[in-house]
Amino acid sequence: MAAKGPLKLKFKGKTTKGSKGGSTSTSSSSSSSVSSKFEVIKDWTNWSLKKAKVATHYGLIPLIIIIGMNSDPKPHLFQLISPF
């Protein structure tokens, strides 16, 4: 398998403050490097939390049904799904 280039994140919706164009401040390169690292960490955190939210949303009900079907006494599927 060939090595891939750097991973680029594509976001839908709103953009962050730092993602519009170039840097307007005249600070040293070390502070821009630190802020760049901070932006990457912030982007990865937002990306991972969005993915975790989707996984939880679609995985919670099937997980409850699977755990319920493997318990004793074995309930019927309708008993697991119904709220009563």
Contacts in CASP RR format, 6 or more apart in sequence:
PFRMAT RR
TARGET T0000
AUTHOR 0000-0000-0000
METHOD contacts of the structure
MODEL  1
MAAKGPLKLKFKGKTTKGSKGGSTSTSSSSSSSVSSKFEVIKDWTNWSLK
KAKVATHYGLIPLIIIIGMNSDPKPHLFQLISPF
9 43 0 8 1.000
9 44 0 8 1.000
9 47 0 8 1.000
11 43 0 8 1.000
11 47 0 8 1.000
16 39 0 8 1.000
16 42 0 8 1.000
16 43 0 8 1.000
18 39 0 8 1.000
19 39 0 8 1.000
23 32 0 8 1.000
25 32 0 8 1.000
64 80 0 8 1.000
65 77 0 8 1.000
65 80 0 8 1.000
65 81 0 8 1.000
68 75 0 8 1.000
68 80 0 8 1.000
69 75 0 8 1.000
69 77 0 8 1.000
69 80 0 8 1.000
END
